[in-house]
Structure formats: structure tokens, C-alpha cells
Amino acid sequence: MNKGSNYLDPERPDAVRLSVIEAQALGESALARIGFSDGEARIVTDQLIDNSLCGYRFAGLPRILAIARETKTRDVRSPVRIEHETPVCALVDGGNNVGYIAVYRGAEIAIEKARQSGVAVVGVYNSYFSGRNAYYLERIVEAGLVGMHSASGAPHIVPPGATRPALGTNPIAFGFPSLDGPVIFDIGTASLMWGEVLLAAETGEPLPPGLAVDSEGNPTTDGRAAASGGVSAFGAHKGYGLAIAIQALGLLAGAALPRGRVQDYGFLFFVVDPAAMLPGDPFAAQMAGLVKAIQATPRQPGVAEIRIPSQRAFRERERRRVEGILIDSAVINALETLSSS
């Protein structure tokens, strides 16, 4: 392996390396056993595999276990549909489908409207668990569009000074086309993504100290205890304030419509066709120039390069397509025994 890279997938005695095809088959089979159609299972697993390829261990196949244990998965589902729309806006009822499916459709609608009208705002509600914001934005950027995507959720972030969570982990991401490929910036506002907490609960690995609390608000490094409690925001008051703003954007996406709860899931897309903003559509070339200018900044001794957001993930993806991805043995066993009962 390249010692100079951010290698996030070292060999572990408790893990098995699978090819992309093997991991895809494992994920689709597990989802089929809990009631997903072939097409739905393919959409969900495609993202989970891509997440693993990009180096996000917690966001890969382990998420199927969270989907299976979520009570919403066992509730009645209906087709994703547009509830309200204008030429530039759409409000999408996710039909209680998992976000990997409902938000995927929301991204498609945003692309269609931005191509037609130059700008689009699309909200998706009555859904849950959408995965990585970057996955959707990469598809938006591949369509030549600029995008922002935010996702509010059920409470997991504990406000400063509180003992219980009040905000979702609330990620936000931005995507920009350039002549040299997509530039994606995707962050969660929690000090730990909830998937990391759930993975630690599954594997028994300790969480970093000082980031999570149990159901009584006491500090903990135990994943199972944290899963019943919450985590802090990143960056103290800055991350906390950003989490509030994203929760508010969730309301704009219809988060409170299904159950009347202001602390719930809402997924919002802002998408712009740069050709509608800039005569001659120079944005992709300008973005490539911006990246080159940043990377040309003088470096400190021992620094090999100035890295750009998403660069590491894209490199990891290409390497792992060849080498395969590691899946924890405990996760594989749980997926192979998963059932709808």
C-alpha cells in the first residue's frame, strides 16, 4: 500500500475482504430478505458499496442492519411521489421509503428541473436514512450542475449543556463541476456520524472519549450506551449552530408534515445550472482553475500536496475497485442471518 495515502482500510483479523461483486450480492440478498424489491435493493446497495469504496466503513453494508432494525422499515410503504410542485420547486412525499430510495428520486427530480429552468429546489419528507450526501451530489455534478444538499434527522446531537439529544446529525454538502472532475465537500455536524456509533455498538469497538453520552447524559465510549444517548456537535457552538440551521432547512423540505414533529427527517436540494448564471458557461473551467490555484499554494516541509475535498475518496474508490473492500466478520454474519421476522 502507499504509505503516503490516507489508507482507511487496513487488514484486520476480524474482517473479510470482498470484491465489489461479492459485496453487492451480500447486500442485495440481505435487503431482499427484509422486504426490498430487486430494484430497490440494487439502488440501496449501489450507494453502500460506493460508500465503502470511498473509505467510509460505517456507511457501507453495516447500514443494512440499521435499516432492518428501524421500526419505519416494517411500516407500510407507498410509492415516492411529488406532492406539490412549480417549475422550479418540488415537494416529494417519500412514502415512508428509506432515504436511499426516496432521496435518490429527489435528486433525479432536482436534476430534471434545473436542466429545464436553470434552478431547482426540491424537498423530500416522510423518509429516513439517506446515507452520504456526497453520493447524490456527485450525480448532480455529473449532470453539469452545482448543488447543495442538506439532511435533517431525528435527534442524536446533544446541545451544549444538555443531557439529551435535540438535533439530527444533520450533514450538509456542496458539489461543483470542474474540467478535472467533480469537487464535493460533505460534512456532518456531529462529532461522530451516527453510523459510526451504530457500527461500534455492533462490533464492540470503543468510541473516542469525550464525544458521546449515554441515556442519562453521562460521558461514554461504549457504542451501545451511546446509541441510547447521543453525541456532541463538532466545533462546539459552531457545529451546534450549523446543526440548528440544517434542522430548519429540513422543515422547508417538509420534515414536520408526516407526524407534526419539528425534529424529524427532511432532505433538501438546491441545484443551479451554471450556464443559467454565467454567460458562456465558464464555471467548470473556472472551478478547475480555482483547484489548481489552491494546490499551487506553497507547502510546509514534508507536505506532499495540498489536497482538495473529495480527492482522497475518489482515489480510494479506484484502488478498492481492484483490491476489494473489508467487511467486519460480525457484520457479514449478521447480514447472512438477517430475516424479516
Helices and strands as residue ranges (DSSP letters): E 15-18, H 20-33, H 38-53, G 57-59, H 62-69, H 71-74, E 81-85, E 89-93, H 99-117, E 119-125, H 133-142, E 146-152, E 172-176, E 183-187, H 194-203, E 212-213, E 219-220, H 223-227, E 230-231, H 237-252, E 266-272, H 274-277, H 283-295, H 311-323, E 325-328, H 329-336
